Amino acid sequence: MMQARDKNECRQWALGDPLMEEYHDHEWCKINHDDRFQFEMLSLEGASVGLSWKTILHKREAYRRAFHDFDIDKCAAMSDNELLGLLDDTGLIRNKNKIFSVRNNAAAVQKIQQEYGSFDKYLWSFTDGQQIDGRWKSPEEVPVVSDISKFLSKDMKKRGMKFVGPIITYSFLQSIGIVNDHLADCEYR
């Protein structure tokens, strides 16, 4: 006799925290083609290196205020003094390299936009415009890295981006919906 699965098994990493649950249910692995949103997620994922996603998600509004709602052009134009001032903002992860990476990555995204027409077109070119849907049966099956995240990470690093290792890049691909790792029977697919 097969045991009935808990309907919340697919979102166990988010349970008990309203922000995490909202993120899982309405953003995570949902396709989003907006360059600004994609840049926001790239920046937040970079800030999460060595930390929990929950920590970053709870600081998201402070990051939006600090980085001009992740307007790519405004972030690319931020001065050293403006960025150094953010080291005093307790709402952020006060790591100088992470804070300065937002400006650095914004400038790289601008160049990608010039080359591809949009950041979105660049990102989706790694999957020929197709979402990768794992349709996993259990949380243990969900990977933390893939060949695509390794290729994208390598290319972004070549373009001068920071905090874009293959594991963070995989999380980024989930965050913008290029990868759908909701379990096959998750009601939030």
N, C-alpha and C positions, 0 to 999 in steps of 0.2 A: 504494500500500500504506500503510495507516494504521499509524503508530508506536504501539507499546504504551505506555501511560502508567505511570509509576511509581506504585505503590500508596500511597506516602507523600506524593505531591504534595499531597493534601488537608490534610496536617498538617505541611507543610514549616516553618511558622513556629514549630512546637513541637519539632521534631527536635533531639536532642542534649542536651536538658535533661529529666531525669525528671519534675520537677514540672510543666513545661509540657506534656509528653506526657500525663501523667495528667489534667491539666486539660482538654486538648483531647479526650481520649478519653472522659472520664466526667462532665464538668460543662458544658463549653462547648456552648451551643445545646440543652441538655437542659432540658425543661420542669420548672420547680420552682415550686410554689405556696406555699412557706413564706415568710411575711412576714419572719422573722428572716434567712433566707438572702438574700432579696431586698434587705434593708437592708444586709447585709454586702457584697453585690456593688455596691450603689450607693456605699457608703463606699469600697470598694477602688478602684472605677473613678474616683471623685473624687480619690483620692490619686494616681492614675496620670497626671493631667493634666501634660503636659510630660515624662513619663517613659515608660519601657517597661513593658509589662505584666509581663514577666519580673522586673523589679526589685520590683514590688509583690507578685507571687505568692511571691517568696522572703521577703517580710516578713509574709506573711499570718498566721502564728502569733503574731508579736509584736503585730499589730493586734488579733487576737482577745483576747489577754491584756489589752492596754491598754484595749480598749473592751468589756469584760464580755461577750465572745463575741457582740458585736453585739446584745445584748438592747436592744430599742428603748427601753423605759421607763428602763432604767438609763443608757443613753447620753443620753437627754433630761434626766436628772437630774444629770449630771456638773457639778461646780462649776468655776468659773474656775480655782481653784487646782489641781484635779485635772488639768484640761486643760493648764495651764501646766507642770505637772510632766512631762507627756509630751514636752515639748520637749527634755528631757534623755535620752529613750529612743532610743538609737542603732539600735534595731530598727525604728524608724518613719521616715517622711519627716518631718523636723522643720520643717515649715512651719506656722506658727501659724494661718494662714487655713484650711489643709486640716484641721488637728486640730480647730479650733473648728467647722468645717463639719459634723462628725459629730454633735455635739450639736444644732446648728441643724437639720440635716436630720432627725434623730430626732424633734424636736418637730413638724416639718412632717408627718412620717409618722404621728405620733399623731393629728393633726387629720384626715388623710386616712382613717385607720382609723375614726375616729368618724363621718365623713361617708359612707364607702362600706362599712363593716363590716370591711374588711381592705385592706391595701396591695395585695395580690394582685388583688382585684376592681377597684380603681382602675387598676392597670397594664393588666390585660387588657381593660378597657373601651375602650382605644384601638384594639383590633383586633377588637372584638366577640367576644372569647373565642377567636379563631382564631390559631394559630401562622402566622407568615409564613415560608414555606419557599422560599428562592430557587432551590434545585436548580441551582446554578451548575455550569458545565462546567469552569471553570478558576479558579485563585485571582485572576487579574486581573479577573474579573467581579464579585467580591464588593465591594459598596459600603462606604463608611465612614460614610454618613449616608443617611437616608431621610425621606420626608414624615412618617412616623409619629414618628421620633426628633425631628424639628423640632417637631411638635405637642406631644409629651410634654415636651420640653425647655422650650418656652414656658410650658406649664401649670405645670411644677414650679418654674420661676423665679417665676411669678406667685404661687405659694404660699410663696415665700421661700427655696427651696432654693438651695444653692451648689454649684458645680462640676458643673453638669448641662447643659453646652452640647450641641448636637445630635450632635456626633461622639462624645463620652463617653456620651451617652444611647443612641446606637446600639450601642456596645460593651456597655453595661449590658443592653440588650434581648437581645443575643446571650447574655450571661452567665447569664440566667435562662430562656432558651429561648423567649421570645416570638418571637424571630427565629432561624431555623435556617439558618445559612450554611455548613454542611458541604457540600462538593461533592456533586453528585448520586450519584457513584459511591464516596463515602467509606464505608468499612466501619464508621465510628463514628457514622453518622447516628442 
